[in-house]
Amino acid sequence: MKKKIRDPEKFDAFELFSSLSLKHSYNINDSSALNDFISRVKKSLESSVKNKTLAYGKRTEALFAYVAGALGEVKFLKQEDSGELFFSGDEIQAPDYQLILNNKEKILVEVKNCNNKNPDQKFMLKMDYVEKLKRYADINQLPLKFAIYFSRWKMWILIPLEVLQKIDNSYVIDYTTAAP
């Protein structure tokens, strides 16, 4: 697969400024607004770097894109959870990726990293979070799958929601159940 080269410094920085300008009433021609924006971004980055869950999650998302592309069955892979989103009805959550497979099947994929130490330990996803992802998939009339990386065993699984077990307010799976 080829990766479409973008210019994130040009486009993403301006997109972020535009998003924050609505919230903070920034004027692009005001140097104090630019300074405040830069200060906010710096503070956010410093906080994000310290958040190990976020760091591992983003790294796992990026790894999934390369793994999926290398398997040779994906024709198109797009980050789904970026940019603004407008909707009506109940809360929704965009999953990480949309894929179009060589057989023309389209799927939405939410990527997760599991670092459980015990293979029988349950990996949990909160039910309300999964339901938001499911509503997004339903609106788009696409199946939702979960790509879970069991990092202790260096193993990926790609499963539909139906494979996850409901326990209390969570959907769960463990490595022993997931492993082929």
KEKE-3310 file (N, C-alpha, C; in steps of 0.2 Angstrom, whole numbers, plus 5000, padded with zeros to 4 digits):
npx = (5004:5002:5006:4996:5004:5004:5003:5005:5009:5005:4991:4985:4988:4982:4969:4967:4969:4958:4948:4950:4948:4935:4930:4938:4937:4947:4956:4964:4973:4978:4991:4992:4982:4987:4999:4992:4986:4997:5003:4993:4993:5005:5005:4995:5001:5012:5005:4999:5010:5014:5004:5002:4993:4987:4998:5002:4991:4989:5001:4998:4987:4993:5002:4993:4988:4999:5001:4989:4989:5000:4996:4990:4977:4969:4962:4960:4963:4958:4960:4947:4943:4946:4944:4930:4913:4897:4880:4864:4853:4857:4872:4887:4902:4916:4925:4942:4947:4942:4941:4943:4941:4950:4940:4930:4922:4917:4923:4922:4934:4939:4953:4963:4974:4980:4987:4987:4993:4990:4984:4971:4965:4952:4950:4943:4930:4920:4903:4894:4903:4906:4893:4891:4901:4895:4883:4888:4893:4881:4874:4882:4880:4889:4899:4905:4921:4933:4950:4962:4977:4986:4998:5008:5009:5012:5001:4988:4971:4956:4940:4922:4909:4900:4908:4913:4910:4896:4897:4891:4892:4901:4910:4919:4934:4946:4964:4966:4953:4952:4964:4969)
npy = (4994:5011:5027:5041:5057:5070:5087:5089:5100:5111:5110:5103:5110:5122:5118:5114:5127:5133:5126:5128:5142:5145:5141:5149:5161:5166:5177:5177:5186:5192:5193:5190:5180:5170:5167:5163:5151:5143:5141:5134:5122:5118:5115:5105:5095:5092:5086:5075:5068:5062:5054:5037:5028:5034:5037:5023:5019:5027:5023:5010:5011:5017:5007:4996:5001:4999:4986:4981:4985:4979:4965:4963:4962:4974:4987:5000:5012:5022:5035:5037:5044:5057:5075:5086:5082:5080:5077:5070:5065:5051:5051:5048:5039:5040:5027:5021:5018:5016:5003:4997:4982:4971:4963:4971:4973:4984:4990:4996:5000:4998:5001:4993:4992:4979:4975:4965:4954:4941:4928:4924:4935:4947:4958:4973:4983:4998:4998:5009:5016:5007:5006:5019:5019:5008:5014:5024:5016:5010:5021:5023:5012:5001:4987:4985:4982:4975:4978:4971:4972:4961:4964:4957:4945:4948:4948:4950:4952:4952:4956:4954:4963:4954:4944:4948:4946:4950:4957:4963:4980:4980:4975:4961:4951:4938:4934:4920:4916:4923:4919:4909)
npz = (5000:4997:5005:5007:5006:5017:5023:5038:5047:5041:5037:5048:5060:5057:5056:5070:5076:5071:5076:5090:5090:5090:5102:5111:5106:5097:5086:5071:5067:5078:5088:5102:5103:5095:5103:5115:5110:5106:5119:5125:5117:5119:5133:5133:5125:5133:5144:5137:5134:5145:5148:5148:5144:5133:5125:5122:5116:5104:5098:5095:5087:5076:5072:5069:5057:5048:5049:5044:5031:5026:5026:5014:5010:5010:5002:5004:5017:5030:5042:5053:5064:5065:5063:5062:5067:5064:5070:5073:5086:5098:5107:5098:5093:5083:5076:5075:5062:5044:5033:5016:5009:4998:4992:4991:5003:5016:5031:5048:5060:5077:5086:5099:5113:5123:5138:5147:5160:5163:5153:5155:5160:5160:5146:5145:5139:5141:5141:5137:5129:5119:5114:5108:5098:5090:5087:5078:5068:5064:5058:5047:5041:5041:5046:5062:5069:5081:5083:5092:5101:5109:5118:5126:5121:5108:5098:5087:5085:5076:5078:5077:5086:5091:5096:5108:5126:5136:5152:5166:5165:5154:5139:5136:5134:5133:5132:5130:5126:5114:5106:5092)
capx = (5000:5005:5003:4995:5008:5000:5007:5001:5011:5001:4984:4982:4989:4977:4963:4967:4968:4951:4943:4950:4946:4928:4930:4942:4936:4953:4957:4970:4977:4979:4997:4991:4978:4992:5003:4988:4985:5003:5003:4988:4995:5011:5002:4991:5006:5016:5001:4998:5016:5014:4998:5005:4988:4986:5004:5002:4985:4991:5006:4995:4983:4998:5005:4988:4988:5004:5000:4983:4992:5005:4993:4989:4970:4966:4963:4960:4963:4957:4958:4940:4941:4948:4940:4924:4908:4890:4876:4858:4851:4861:4880:4891:4910:4919:4930:4949:4948:4938:4944:4939:4945:4951:4934:4925:4919:4919:4922:4925:4939:4942:4960:4964:4980:4979:4994:4986:4999:4988:4980:4964:4963:4948:4951:4936:4927:4914:4897:4892:4908:4905:4887:4893:4904:4890:4878:4891:4893:4874:4873:4886:4878:4895:4900:4910:4926:4938:4957:4965:4983:4988:5005:5012:5010:5013:4996:4983:4965:4951:4934:4916:4906:4897:4912:4914:4905:4893:4897:4889:4892:4906:4911:4925:4937:4953:4968:4964:4947:4954:4969:4967)
capy = (5000:5018:5032:5048:5061:5076:5092:5091:5106:5116:5109:5101:5116:5127:5115:5115:5134:5135:5123:5132:5149:5145:5140:5154:5168:5169:5181:5174:5192:5194:5189:5187:5174:5165:5165:5159:5145:5140:5139:5129:5116:5115:5112:5099:5090:5090:5082:5069:5064:5059:5049:5031:5025:5038:5035:5017:5018:5030:5019:5004:5013:5018:5000:4993:5003:4996:4978:4979:4987:4974:4959:4963:4962:4980:4991:5007:5012:5029:5037:5039:5047:5064:5080:5088:5077:5083:5072:5071:5059:5050:5052:5043:5039:5037:5022:5023:5017:5013:4999:4994:4976:4969:4960:4977:4974:4990:4989:5001:4996:5002:4998:4993:4988:4975:4973:4961:4950:4934:4926:4923:4941:4950:4964:4976:4989:5000:4997:5015:5018:5003:5008:5025:5016:5005:5019:5027:5011:5009:5027:5023:5005:4997:4983:4987:4976:4978:4975:4971:4970:4958:4966:4953:4939:4950:4945:4954:4949:4956:4952:4958:4965:4949:4939:4950:4944:4956:4956:4970:4986:4980:4970:4958:4946:4937:4931:4913:4915:4926:4916:4904)
capz = (5000:4997:5010:5004:5010:5019:5026:5045:5050:5037:5038:5055:5064:5056:5058:5077:5078:5069:5081:5097:5090:5091:5109:5114:5102:5094:5080:5068:5066:5085:5091:5109:5102:5093:5109:5119:5106:5107:5126:5126:5113:5123:5139:5131:5123:5139:5148:5134:5134:5152:5148:5145:5140:5127:5121:5119:5111:5098:5094:5093:5081:5070:5071:5065:5050:5044:5049:5040:5024:5025:5025:5006:5009:5011:4996:5006:5024:5031:5049:5053:5070:5065:5060:5065:5067:5066:5070:5077:5090:5104:5106:5094:5093:5077:5077:5072:5054:5039:5028:5011:5008:4991:4990:4991:5009:5020:5038:5053:5065:5083:5088:5106:5115:5129:5141:5153:5162:5163:5147:5157:5163:5155:5143:5146:5135:5144:5137:5134:5124:5113:5111:5104:5092:5087:5083:5072:5063:5061:5054:5041:5038:5041:5052:5067:5071:5085:5082:5099:5101:5115:5118:5130:5117:5101:5094:5085:5083:5073:5079:5077:5093:5094:5099:5115:5130:5140:5159:5169:5161:5150:5134:5138:5130:5136:5127:5129:5121:5107:5102:5088)
cpx = (5004:5002:5002:4999:5004:5005:5004:5003:5007:4994:4981:4983:4984:4970:4962:4966:4961:4947:4944:4948:4939:4927:4933:4941:4943:4952:4963:4975:4980:4985:4996:4986:4983:4996:4999:4987:4991:5004:4999:4990:5001:5009:4999:4996:5010:5012:5000:5004:5016:5009:5000:4999:4987:4992:5004:4996:4986:4996:5003:4991:4988:5001:4999:4987:4993:5003:4994:4985:4996:5002:4991:4981:4966:4968:4964:4959:4963:4956:4951:4939:4944:4944:4934:4918:4902:4885:4869:4857:4856:4868:4883:4899:4912:4925:4937:4949:4942:4942:4940:4944:4945:4944:4928:4921:4922:4918:4925:4929:4941:4948:4961:4971:4978:4986:4993:4992:4997:4983:4973:4961:4958:4950:4944:4935:4921:4908:4895:4897:4907:4898:4887:4896:4899:4885:4881:4891:4886:4872:4876:4884:4884:4896:4906:4915:4931:4945:4960:4972:4985:4996:5010:5014:5011:5008:4990:4977:4960:4944:4928:4913:4903:4901:4914:4908:4903:4894:4896:4889:4898:4906:4918:4927:4944:4957:4967:4958:4949:4959:4966:4969)
cpy = (5006:5022:5038:5053:5068:5081:5094:5097:5112:5116:5107:5106:5121:5125:5116:5122:5136:5132:5126:5139:5150:5145:5146:5161:5171:5172:5179:5180:5195:5190:5187:5181:5168:5162:5161:5152:5141:5137:5134:5122:5113:5112:5105:5093:5087:5085:5075:5065:5060:5053:5043:5028:5028:5036:5028:5016:5021:5026:5013:5005:5014:5011:4996:4995:5000:4989:4977:4980:4981:4967:4958:4962:4968:4984:4999:5007:5020:5030:5040:5044:5054:5069:5081:5083:5080:5077:5074:5064:5058:5050:5046:5044:5036:5032:5024:5023:5015:5010:4997:4988:4975:4966:4965:4978:4980:4988:4995:4997:5001:4998:4999:4990:4985:4973:4969:4956:4942:4933:4925:4930:4944:4957:4967:4983:4992:5000:5003:5017:5014:5004:5014:5023:5012:5009:5023:5022:5010:5015:5026:5016:5001:4993:4986:4981:4980:4974:4976:4968:4967:4958:4961:4947:4941:4947:4950:4949:4954:4953:4957:4959:4958:4943:4941:4948:4950:4953:4963:4975:4986:4974:4967:4952:4945:4934:4924:4912:4917:4923:4910:4897)
cpz = (5000:5002:5007:5009:5011:5022:5033:5048:5047:5039:5045:5060:5063:5058:5066:5079:5077:5074:5088:5096:5091:5099:5113:5111:5100:5087:5077:5067:5073:5087:5098:5108:5100:5099:5114:5116:5107:5114:5127:5123:5117:5129:5138:5129:5129:5143:5144:5134:5140:5153:5145:5141:5133:5122:5118:5114:5104:5094:5092:5087:5075:5068:5067:5058:5045:5044:5044:5033:5022:5023:5017:5005:5009:5005:4998:5014:5026:5039:5049:5059:5070:5061:5064:5063:5069:5065:5074:5081:5096:5102:5102:5095:5087:5079:5074:5065:5051:5034:5022:5009:5000:4988:4990:4998:5013:5027:5042:5058:5071:5085:5096:5108:5122:5132:5147:5154:5161:5157:5149:5159:5157:5153:5142:5142:5138:5139:5133:5129:5118:5110:5106:5098:5087:5083:5077:5066:5060:5057:5047:5038:5036:5047:5056:5069:5076:5084:5089:5098:5108:5115:5121:5125:5109:5096:5093:5084:5080:5073:5079:5085:5096:5097:5107:5119:5135:5147:5162:5164:5156:5145:5136:5134:5134:5131:5125:5125:5114:5103:5098:5091)
residu = (MET:LYS:LYS:LYS:ILE:ARG:ASP:PRO:GLU:LYS:PHE:ASP:ALA:PHE:GLU:LEU:PHE:SER:SER:LEU:SER:LEU:LYS:HIS:SER:TYR:ASN:ILE:ASN:ASP:SER:SER:ALA:LEU:ASN:ASP:PHE:ILE:SER:ARG:VAL:LYS:LYS:SER:LEU:GLU:SER:SER:VAL:LYS:ASN:LYS:THR:LEU:ALA:TYR:GLY:LYS:ARG:THR:GLU:ALA:LEU:PHE:ALA:TYR:VAL:ALA:GLY:ALA:LEU:GLY:GLU:VAL:LYS:PHE:LEU:LYS:GLN:GLU:ASP:SER:GLY:GLU:LEU:PHE:PHE:SER:GLY:ASP:GLU:ILE:GLN:ALA:PRO:ASP:TYR:GLN:LEU:ILE:LEU:ASN:ASN:LYS:GLU:LYS:ILE:LEU:VAL:GLU:VAL:LYS:ASN:CYS:ASN:ASN:LYS:ASN:PRO:ASP:GLN:LYS:PHE:MET:LEU:LYS:MET:ASP:TYR:VAL:GLU:LYS:LEU:LYS:ARG:TYR:ALA:ASP:ILE:ASN:GLN:LEU:PRO:LEU:LYS:PHE:ALA:ILE:TYR:PHE:SER:ARG:TRP:LYS:MET:TRP:ILE:LEU:ILE:PRO:LEU:GLU:VAL:LEU:GLN:LYS:ILE:ASP:ASN:SER:TYR:VAL:ILE:ASP:TYR:THR:THR:ALA:ALA:PRO)
# end
